[in-house]
Amino acid sequence: MSDDAYDIRKTHFTSDVGPELDGKEVVLAGWVENIRKLGGIKFIILRDKEGQSQITIPKSNSKLFDEVDNLGKEYVIQVRGTVKKIEKAPQGAEIIPKEIKILNTAISPLPLDPSGKVDANLDTQLDNRVLDIRRPEKTAIFIIRHETANAIREFLIKKGFTEINTPKIIASASEGGADLFPISYYEKEAFLSQSAQLYKEQMSSVFEKVFEIAPCYRAELSRTVRHLSEVYAVDVEVAFNDYEDVMNLLEELICHLFKHIKKNCSKELMALNRELAVPKKPFPRYTYTDIVEKLQKEGVGINWGEDISTQAYRKLGELLEGAYFILDWPTAGKPFYILPRKDDPKLCESFDFMYGWLEMASGGTRIHKKDMLIKRLEEQKLEPTSFSFHLKTFDWGMPPHAGWGLGLDRLVMILTGSENIRECVLYPRDRDRLTP
Ligand code: AMO
Protein backbone atom coordinates (compact mmCIF):
# COMPACT_ATOMS: atom_id res chain seq x y z
CA MET A 1 0.00 0.00 0.00
CA SER A 2 1.53 3.34 -0.98
CA ASP A 3 0.41 6.94 -0.50
CA ASP A 4 2.09 8.55 -3.53
CA ALA A 5 -0.90 9.52 -5.64
CA TYR A 6 0.65 9.64 -9.08
CA ASP A 7 -2.35 8.81 -11.14
CA ILE A 8 -5.49 9.69 -9.24
CA ARG A 9 -7.84 8.73 -12.04
CA LYS A 10 -10.20 5.78 -12.01
CA THR A 11 -11.34 3.60 -14.86
CA HIS A 12 -14.77 2.71 -13.48
CA PHE A 13 -17.41 3.68 -10.94
CA THR A 14 -18.69 1.01 -8.54
CA SER A 15 -21.95 0.78 -10.51
CA ASP A 16 -19.97 -0.28 -13.61
CA VAL A 17 -18.59 -3.35 -11.85
CA GLY A 18 -20.68 -6.43 -12.56
CA PRO A 19 -20.23 -10.08 -13.56
CA GLU A 20 -19.82 -9.06 -17.21
CA LEU A 21 -16.40 -7.57 -16.31
CA ASP A 22 -15.15 -10.91 -14.89
CA GLY A 23 -11.38 -11.15 -15.22
CA LYS A 24 -10.90 -7.53 -16.27
CA GLU A 25 -8.57 -5.12 -14.47
CA VAL A 26 -10.22 -1.97 -13.10
CA VAL A 27 -9.18 1.02 -11.03
CA LEU A 28 -11.81 2.24 -8.55
CA ALA A 29 -11.51 5.12 -6.12
CA GLY A 30 -13.68 6.35 -3.29
CA TRP A 31 -14.21 6.19 0.46
CA VAL A 32 -13.83 3.32 2.92
CA GLU A 33 -17.38 2.69 4.10
CA ASN A 34 -16.50 -0.32 6.22
CA ILE A 35 -13.85 -2.94 6.88
CA ARG A 36 -14.79 -6.49 7.87
CA LYS A 37 -12.72 -9.50 8.82
CA LEU A 38 -14.05 -13.00 8.34
CA GLY A 39 -11.53 -15.68 9.23
CA GLY A 40 -8.92 -15.74 6.52
CA ILE A 41 -10.51 -12.96 4.42
CA LYS A 42 -10.73 -9.19 4.83
CA PHE A 43 -13.37 -7.09 3.06
CA ILE A 44 -13.31 -3.39 2.32
CA ILE A 45 -16.60 -1.82 1.32
CA LEU A 46 -15.66 0.97 -1.03
CA ARG A 47 -18.19 3.73 -1.66
CA ASP A 48 -18.28 6.21 -4.52
CA LYS A 49 -20.98 8.50 -5.89
CA GLU A 50 -22.74 5.61 -7.60
CA GLY A 51 -22.84 3.02 -4.82
CA GLN A 52 -20.60 0.41 -3.23
CA SER A 53 -18.19 -2.35 -4.25
CA GLN A 54 -16.75 -5.17 -2.22
CA ILE A 55 -12.95 -5.43 -2.21
CA THR A 56 -11.91 -8.90 -1.07
CA ILE A 57 -8.39 -9.52 0.25
CA PRO A 58 -7.48 -13.18 0.87
CA LYS A 59 -4.84 -14.05 3.45
CA SER A 60 -2.69 -15.44 0.64
CA ASN A 61 -1.94 -11.83 -0.37
CA SER A 62 -0.19 -11.36 2.97
CA LYS A 63 1.21 -7.87 2.27
CA LEU A 64 -2.17 -6.30 1.39
CA PHE A 65 -3.92 -8.44 4.01
CA ASP A 66 -1.82 -6.86 6.78
CA GLU A 67 -2.01 -3.38 5.34
CA VAL A 68 -5.83 -3.32 5.45
CA ASP A 69 -5.36 -2.72 9.20
CA ASN A 70 -3.93 0.73 8.37
CA LEU A 71 -7.22 1.85 6.84
CA GLY A 72 -9.97 3.74 8.66
CA LYS A 73 -13.54 4.72 7.84
CA GLU A 74 -13.82 7.51 5.23
CA TYR A 75 -10.19 7.16 4.13
CA VAL A 76 -9.95 7.98 0.43
CA ILE A 77 -8.41 5.06 -1.43
CA GLN A 78 -7.69 3.96 -4.96
CA VAL A 79 -7.89 0.24 -5.72
CA ARG A 80 -6.41 -1.49 -8.74
CA GLY A 81 -7.59 -5.02 -9.05
CA THR A 82 -9.33 -7.75 -11.00
CA VAL A 83 -13.09 -8.19 -11.18
CA LYS A 84 -14.29 -11.59 -10.02
CA LYS A 85 -17.77 -12.79 -10.76
CA ILE A 86 -19.35 -14.01 -7.53
CA GLU A 87 -23.04 -14.46 -6.84
CA LYS A 88 -22.91 -13.64 -3.13
CA ALA A 89 -21.32 -10.19 -3.61
CA PRO A 90 -23.64 -7.14 -3.73
CA GLN A 91 -23.46 -6.54 -7.51
CA GLY A 92 -22.63 -10.10 -8.50
CA ALA A 93 -18.92 -9.25 -8.54
CA GLU A 94 -16.07 -8.34 -6.23
CA ILE A 95 -12.61 -6.87 -6.74
CA ILE A 96 -9.48 -8.83 -5.91
CA PRO A 97 -6.95 -6.03 -5.39
CA LYS A 98 -3.39 -5.91 -6.66
CA GLU A 99 -2.71 -2.50 -5.18
CA ILE A 100 -4.45 -0.19 -2.70
CA LYS A 101 -3.29 3.43 -2.47
CA ILE A 102 -4.27 5.70 0.40
CA LEU A 103 -5.04 9.08 -1.18
CA ASN A 104 -6.09 10.66 2.12
CA THR A 105 -6.87 9.79 5.70
CA ALA A 106 -9.77 10.74 8.00
CA ILE A 107 -9.93 11.26 11.75
CA SER A 108 -11.29 8.69 14.13
CA PRO A 109 -13.77 8.87 15.69
CA LEU A 110 -15.70 10.92 13.12
CA PRO A 111 -18.23 13.44 14.48
CA LEU A 112 -21.03 11.34 13.05
CA ASP A 113 -21.34 7.92 11.54
CA PRO A 114 -21.87 8.29 7.79
CA SER A 115 -23.17 4.74 7.54
CA GLY A 116 -26.18 5.95 9.57
CA LYS A 117 -26.00 3.05 12.01
CA VAL A 118 -25.64 5.51 14.89
CA ASP A 119 -28.42 8.12 14.92
CA ALA A 120 -27.52 11.80 15.18
CA ASN A 121 -29.91 14.70 15.79
CA LEU A 122 -30.58 17.26 13.05
CA ASP A 123 -28.22 19.87 14.51
CA THR A 124 -25.31 17.41 14.59
CA GLN A 125 -26.19 16.34 11.06
CA LEU A 126 -26.20 19.94 9.81
CA ASP A 127 -23.02 20.85 11.71
CA ASN A 128 -21.23 18.00 9.92
CA ARG A 129 -23.10 18.25 6.66
CA VAL A 130 -20.44 16.85 4.33
CA LEU A 131 -20.26 13.63 6.30
CA ASP A 132 -24.00 13.55 6.84
CA ILE A 133 -24.95 13.62 3.17
CA ARG A 134 -22.64 10.74 2.33
CA ARG A 135 -25.45 8.52 3.60
CA PRO A 136 -27.37 7.17 0.59
CA GLU A 137 -30.76 8.34 1.86
CA LYS A 138 -29.33 11.83 2.32
CA THR A 139 -27.51 11.88 -1.01
CA ALA A 140 -30.83 10.84 -2.57
CA ILE A 141 -32.51 14.07 -1.43
CA PHE A 142 -29.96 16.17 -3.28
CA ILE A 143 -30.02 14.04 -6.41
CA ILE A 144 -33.80 14.54 -6.45
CA ARG A 145 -33.28 18.26 -5.90
CA HIS A 146 -30.87 18.35 -8.84
CA GLU A 147 -33.34 16.43 -11.04
CA THR A 148 -36.17 18.75 -9.95
CA ALA A 149 -34.42 21.94 -11.02
CA ASN A 150 -33.29 20.23 -14.20
CA ALA A 151 -36.80 19.01 -15.11
CA ILE A 152 -38.37 22.41 -14.39
CA ARG A 153 -35.79 24.16 -16.54
CA GLU A 154 -36.30 21.73 -19.43
CA PHE A 155 -40.09 21.96 -19.18
CA LEU A 156 -40.15 25.76 -19.26
CA ILE A 157 -37.56 26.10 -22.02
CA LYS A 158 -39.58 23.69 -24.17
CA LYS A 159 -42.58 25.97 -23.67
CA GLY A 160 -40.65 28.96 -25.04
CA PHE A 161 -39.50 30.54 -21.76
CA THR A 162 -36.26 32.51 -21.49
CA GLU A 163 -34.16 32.02 -18.35
CA ILE A 164 -33.16 35.30 -16.73
CA ASN A 165 -30.96 36.34 -13.81
CA THR A 166 -32.04 39.27 -11.67
CA PRO A 167 -30.08 41.15 -8.97
CA LYS A 168 -30.01 39.89 -5.42
CA ILE A 169 -28.76 43.21 -4.06
CA ILE A 170 -31.57 45.70 -4.27
CA ALA A 171 -32.60 49.18 -3.15
CA SER A 172 -36.25 48.60 -2.14
CA ALA A 173 -38.67 45.90 -1.08
CA SER A 174 -40.75 43.94 -3.57
CA GLU A 175 -43.01 42.08 -1.16
CA GLY A 176 -43.47 44.82 1.47
CA GLY A 177 -40.90 45.97 3.98
CA ALA A 178 -41.13 43.63 6.96
CA ASP A 179 -38.75 40.76 6.34
CA LEU A 180 -35.90 42.45 4.46
CA PHE A 181 -32.25 41.89 5.32
CA PRO A 182 -30.40 45.22 5.23
CA ILE A 183 -26.78 45.14 4.11
CA SER A 184 -24.12 47.78 4.05
CA TYR A 185 -23.42 48.69 0.44
CA TYR A 186 -20.52 51.12 0.10
CA GLU A 187 -21.86 54.39 1.54
CA LYS A 188 -25.49 53.33 1.28
CA GLU A 189 -27.92 50.90 2.81
CA ALA A 190 -29.17 48.19 0.48
CA PHE A 191 -31.13 44.97 0.94
CA LEU A 192 -30.97 41.34 -0.07
CA SER A 193 -33.69 40.57 -2.61
CA GLN A 194 -36.89 39.00 -1.25
CA SER A 195 -38.05 37.99 -4.69
CA ALA A 196 -37.36 38.44 -8.39
CA GLN A 197 -40.87 39.92 -8.61
CA LEU A 198 -40.36 43.42 -9.98
CA TYR A 199 -37.59 42.44 -12.38
CA LYS A 200 -39.40 39.43 -13.79
CA GLU A 201 -42.45 41.62 -14.40
CA GLN A 202 -40.30 44.14 -16.26
CA MET A 203 -38.72 41.39 -18.36
CA SER A 204 -42.16 40.11 -19.39
CA SER A 205 -42.33 43.30 -21.47
CA VAL A 206 -39.35 42.06 -23.52
CA PHE A 207 -39.20 38.25 -23.56
CA GLU A 208 -42.93 37.68 -22.78
CA LYS A 209 -42.24 34.34 -21.03
CA VAL A 210 -39.45 34.41 -18.45
CA PHE A 211 -38.26 32.30 -15.55
CA GLU A 212 -35.54 32.33 -12.94
CA ILE A 213 -34.32 29.75 -10.43
CA ALA A 214 -32.44 31.68 -7.78
CA PRO A 215 -32.13 32.40 -4.07
CA CYS A 216 -34.19 35.00 -2.28
CA TYR A 217 -33.82 36.21 1.27
CA ARG A 218 -36.43 36.50 4.01
CA ALA A 219 -35.67 37.71 7.52
CA GLU A 220 -38.19 35.29 9.00
CA LEU A 221 -38.45 35.68 12.77
CA SER A 222 -40.26 32.41 13.36
CA ARG A 223 -38.55 29.07 13.79
CA THR A 224 -40.58 26.52 11.86
CA VAL A 225 -39.99 23.36 9.84
CA ARG A 226 -41.00 25.18 6.62
CA HIS A 227 -39.22 28.55 6.81
CA LEU A 228 -35.65 29.48 5.97
CA SER A 229 -33.87 32.82 5.57
CA GLU A 230 -32.30 31.82 2.26
CA VAL A 231 -34.79 30.18 -0.08
CA TYR A 232 -34.57 28.99 -3.67
CA ALA A 233 -37.52 30.12 -5.74
CA VAL A 234 -38.67 29.21 -9.22
CA ASP A 235 -40.12 32.45 -10.55
CA VAL A 236 -42.22 32.63 -13.68
CA GLU A 237 -43.83 35.59 -15.46
CA VAL A 238 -45.90 35.52 -18.65
CA ALA A 239 -47.14 38.45 -20.72
CA PHE A 240 -50.72 38.36 -22.09
CA ASN A 241 -51.72 35.77 -19.45
CA ASP A 242 -53.96 35.97 -16.41
CA TYR A 243 -53.95 33.95 -13.21
CA GLU A 244 -56.04 31.13 -14.71
CA ASP A 245 -53.43 30.64 -17.44
CA VAL A 246 -50.48 30.53 -15.06
CA MET A 247 -52.33 28.22 -12.64
CA ASN A 248 -52.82 25.82 -15.54
CA LEU A 249 -49.12 26.08 -16.39
CA LEU A 250 -48.14 25.33 -12.78
CA GLU A 251 -50.52 22.37 -12.65
CA GLU A 252 -49.01 20.93 -15.84
CA LEU A 253 -45.49 21.50 -14.53
CA ILE A 254 -46.21 19.76 -11.21
CA CYS A 255 -47.68 16.67 -12.91
CA HIS A 256 -44.77 16.53 -15.35
CA LEU A 257 -42.27 16.89 -12.51
CA PHE A 258 -43.76 14.14 -10.31
CA LYS A 259 -43.75 11.78 -13.31
CA HIS A 260 -40.19 12.75 -14.19
CA ILE A 261 -38.92 12.11 -10.66
CA LYS A 262 -40.76 8.79 -10.46
CA LYS A 263 -39.17 7.71 -13.73
CA ASN A 264 -35.66 9.11 -13.31
CA CYS A 265 -35.07 8.83 -9.56
CA SER A 266 -36.37 5.34 -8.74
CA LYS A 267 -33.12 4.41 -6.97
CA GLU A 268 -33.26 7.56 -4.83
CA LEU A 269 -36.97 7.13 -4.02
CA MET A 270 -36.20 3.58 -2.95
CA ALA A 271 -33.35 4.79 -0.69
CA LEU A 272 -35.89 7.16 0.89
CA ASN A 273 -38.57 4.48 1.07
CA ARG A 274 -40.87 6.91 -0.72
CA GLU A 275 -43.90 6.04 -2.84
CA LEU A 276 -44.60 9.07 -5.01
CA ALA A 277 -48.20 9.50 -6.19
CA VAL A 278 -48.53 11.69 -9.29
CA PRO A 279 -51.29 14.28 -8.65
CA LYS A 280 -54.27 14.21 -11.04
CA LYS A 281 -55.30 17.19 -13.17
CA PRO A 282 -57.26 19.38 -12.63
CA PHE A 283 -56.21 20.14 -9.05
CA PRO A 284 -59.16 21.15 -6.87
CA ARG A 285 -59.65 24.92 -6.70
CA TYR A 286 -61.12 26.49 -3.56
CA THR A 287 -61.66 30.17 -3.01
CA TYR A 288 -60.23 31.80 0.09
CA THR A 289 -63.82 32.29 1.25
CA ASP A 290 -64.53 28.51 0.86
CA ILE A 291 -61.43 27.74 2.92
CA VAL A 292 -62.36 30.16 5.73
CA GLU A 293 -65.82 28.53 5.90
CA LYS A 294 -64.30 25.04 5.96
CA LEU A 295 -61.97 26.02 8.78
CA GLN A 296 -64.73 27.73 10.75
CA LYS A 297 -66.84 24.56 10.47
CA GLU A 298 -63.91 22.65 11.97
CA GLY A 299 -63.85 25.07 14.89
CA VAL A 300 -60.64 26.86 13.85
CA GLY A 301 -60.82 30.50 14.97
CA ILE A 302 -60.42 32.53 11.77
CA ASN A 303 -62.32 35.57 10.50
CA TRP A 304 -62.72 36.48 6.86
CA GLY A 305 -59.81 38.70 5.81
CA GLU A 306 -57.28 37.23 8.23
CA ASP A 307 -54.16 35.29 7.25
CA ILE A 308 -54.28 31.52 7.63
CA SER A 309 -52.30 30.55 10.75
CA THR A 310 -49.93 27.58 11.00
CA GLN A 311 -52.49 25.77 13.13
CA ALA A 312 -55.17 26.41 10.49
CA TYR A 313 -52.84 25.17 7.73
CA ARG A 314 -52.24 21.99 9.74
CA LYS A 315 -56.01 21.49 9.92
CA LEU A 316 -56.29 22.08 6.15
CA GLY A 317 -53.66 19.40 5.62
CA GLU A 318 -55.92 16.95 7.46
CA LEU A 319 -58.96 17.96 5.38
CA LEU A 320 -57.36 18.29 1.95
CA GLU A 321 -54.72 15.86 0.76
CA GLY A 322 -52.22 16.44 -2.03
CA ALA A 323 -52.30 19.27 -4.54
CA TYR A 324 -54.93 22.05 -4.61
CA PHE A 325 -55.26 25.79 -5.17
CA ILE A 326 -56.67 28.51 -2.92
CA LEU A 327 -57.72 31.49 -5.02
CA ASP A 328 -59.30 34.93 -4.85
CA TRP A 329 -57.65 36.14 -1.66
CA PRO A 330 -58.56 39.42 0.03
CA THR A 331 -56.73 42.24 -1.78
CA ALA A 332 -55.62 43.84 1.49
CA GLY A 333 -53.50 40.84 2.47
CA LYS A 334 -51.73 40.32 -0.86
CA PRO A 335 -48.80 42.33 -2.26
CA PHE A 336 -49.40 45.65 -4.03
CA TYR A 337 -48.71 44.28 -7.53
CA ILE A 338 -51.66 41.81 -7.56
CA LEU A 339 -54.70 42.85 -9.63
CA PRO A 340 -57.95 43.43 -7.69
CA ARG A 341 -60.98 41.70 -9.23
CA LYS A 342 -63.09 43.98 -11.42
CA ASP A 343 -66.38 42.59 -10.07
CA ASP A 344 -65.33 42.78 -6.40
CA PRO A 345 -62.14 44.79 -5.71
CA LYS A 346 -61.84 43.61 -2.12
CA LEU A 347 -60.81 40.28 -3.70
CA CYS A 348 -57.86 39.90 -6.04
CA GLU A 349 -56.80 37.61 -8.89
CA SER A 350 -54.35 35.69 -6.74
CA PHE A 351 -53.71 32.09 -5.79
CA ASP A 352 -51.66 29.89 -3.54
CA PHE A 353 -50.71 26.42 -4.68
CA MET A 354 -50.92 24.02 -1.76
CA TYR A 355 -49.75 20.49 -1.09
CA GLY A 356 -51.52 19.25 2.04
CA TRP A 357 -50.67 21.77 4.74
CA LEU A 358 -47.77 23.37 2.87
CA GLU A 359 -47.97 26.48 0.72
CA MET A 360 -45.74 25.68 -2.23
CA ALA A 361 -46.29 28.66 -4.53
CA SER A 362 -48.18 31.88 -4.82
CA GLY A 363 -49.01 34.01 -7.80
CA GLY A 364 -51.59 36.03 -9.62
CA THR A 365 -52.54 38.46 -12.34
CA ARG A 366 -50.48 41.64 -11.99
CA ILE A 367 -51.52 45.26 -12.25
CA HIS A 368 -50.12 46.62 -15.52
CA LYS A 369 -51.51 50.18 -15.32
CA LYS A 370 -49.20 52.62 -13.60
CA ASP A 371 -51.86 54.76 -11.87
CA MET A 372 -53.50 51.71 -10.29
CA LEU A 373 -50.10 50.43 -9.12
CA ILE A 374 -49.32 53.76 -7.45
CA LYS A 375 -52.73 53.70 -5.74
CA ARG A 376 -52.07 50.17 -4.41
CA LEU A 377 -48.58 51.12 -3.18
CA GLU A 378 -50.11 54.00 -1.25
CA GLU A 379 -52.87 51.80 0.19
CA GLN A 380 -50.17 49.45 1.45
CA LYS A 381 -48.31 52.39 3.04
CA LEU A 382 -45.36 51.97 0.67
CA GLU A 383 -43.62 55.03 -0.77
CA PRO A 384 -44.09 55.23 -4.59
CA THR A 385 -40.88 57.28 -4.99
CA SER A 386 -38.90 54.27 -3.68
CA PHE A 387 -40.30 52.33 -6.65
CA SER A 388 -39.64 54.98 -9.33
CA PHE A 389 -37.09 52.68 -11.08
CA HIS A 390 -39.91 50.15 -11.46
CA LEU A 391 -42.86 52.49 -12.06
CA LYS A 392 -41.17 54.21 -15.00
CA THR A 393 -41.11 50.95 -16.96
CA PHE A 394 -44.92 51.06 -16.86
CA ASP A 395 -44.73 54.14 -19.11
CA TRP A 396 -42.93 52.18 -21.80
CA GLY A 397 -45.57 49.68 -22.91
CA MET A 398 -46.15 47.18 -20.10
CA PRO A 399 -48.32 44.27 -21.30
CA PRO A 400 -50.93 42.59 -19.07
CA HIS A 401 -49.09 39.77 -17.32
CA ALA A 402 -49.28 37.11 -14.63
CA GLY A 403 -46.91 34.73 -12.88
CA TRP A 404 -45.97 32.76 -9.81
CA GLY A 405 -43.15 31.96 -7.43
CA LEU A 406 -42.65 28.34 -6.38
CA GLY A 407 -40.51 27.41 -3.37
CA LEU A 408 -37.95 24.88 -4.59
CA ASP A 409 -36.96 23.79 -1.07
CA ARG A 410 -40.56 23.05 -0.10
CA LEU A 411 -41.11 21.23 -3.37
CA VAL A 412 -38.15 18.96 -2.55
CA MET A 413 -39.65 18.41 0.93
CA ILE A 414 -42.79 17.03 -0.70
CA LEU A 415 -41.00 14.96 -3.32
CA THR A 416 -38.69 13.35 -0.76
CA GLY A 417 -41.19 13.13 2.10
CA SER A 418 -38.95 15.19 4.40
CA GLU A 419 -40.42 16.57 7.61
CA ASN A 420 -38.12 19.57 7.87
CA ILE A 421 -37.11 21.97 5.08
CA ARG A 422 -33.54 22.00 6.47
CA GLU A 423 -33.10 18.39 5.34
CA CYS A 424 -33.58 19.50 1.71
CA VAL A 425 -30.98 22.28 1.68
CA LEU A 426 -27.25 21.55 1.67
CA TYR A 427 -26.34 24.41 3.98
CA PRO A 428 -29.57 25.83 5.40
CA ARG A 429 -29.73 29.38 6.70
CA ASP A 430 -32.19 30.25 9.43
CA ARG A 431 -32.40 32.55 12.43
CA ASP A 432 -30.03 30.38 14.42
CA ARG A 433 -27.78 28.96 11.72
CA LEU A 434 -25.18 30.81 9.66
CA THR A 435 -22.57 28.02 9.43
CA PRO A 436 -21.27 25.75 8.00
P1 AMO B 1 -44.14 34.22 -1.79
O1 AMO B 1 -43.63 35.23 -0.80
O2 AMO B 1 -45.42 33.53 -1.46
O3 AMO B 1 -44.39 34.90 -3.21
O4 AMO B 1 -43.00 33.16 -2.06
C1 AMO B 1 -43.16 32.16 -3.04
C2 AMO B 1 -42.88 30.78 -2.46
O5 AMO B 1 -41.56 30.73 -1.93
C3 AMO B 1 -41.54 29.89 -0.80
N1 AMO B 1 -41.10 30.67 0.38
C4 AMO B 1 -40.40 30.15 1.39
N2 AMO B 1 -39.93 28.92 1.62
C5 AMO B 1 -39.23 28.70 2.74
N3 AMO B 1 -38.96 29.67 3.66
C6 AMO B 1 -39.40 30.93 3.48
N4 AMO B 1 -39.09 31.87 4.36
C7 AMO B 1 -40.18 31.23 2.31
N5 AMO B 1 -40.74 32.33 1.80
C8 AMO B 1 -41.31 31.97 0.63
C9 AMO B 1 -42.92 29.36 -0.58
C10 AMO B 1 -43.76 30.40 -1.28
O6 AMO B 1 -45.00 29.90 -1.70
N6 AMO B 1 -43.30 37.33 -5.63
C11 AMO B 1 -44.17 36.31 -5.10
C12 AMO B 1 -44.45 35.23 -6.13
C13 AMO B 1 -45.27 35.70 -7.31
O7 AMO B 1 -46.36 36.30 -7.11
O8 AMO B 1 -44.83 35.47 -8.45
C14 AMO B 1 -43.54 35.70 -3.87
O9 AMO B 1 -42.37 35.86 -3.58
O10 AMO B 1 -43.02 28.11 -1.23
Boltz pocket constraint, residues with backbone or C-beta under 6 A from the ligand:
constraints:
  - pocket:
      binder: B
      contacts: [[A, 175], [A, 194], [A, 195], [A, 196], [A, 197], [A, 218], [A, 220], [A, 226], [A, 227], [A, 228], [A, 229], [A, 231], [A, 232], [A, 233], [A, 235], [A, 236], [A, 353], [A, 359], [A, 360], [A, 361], [A, 362], [A, 363], [A, 364], [A, 403], [A, 404], [A, 405], [A, 406], [A, 407], [A, 408], [A, 409], [A, 410], [A, 421]]
      max_distance: 6.0
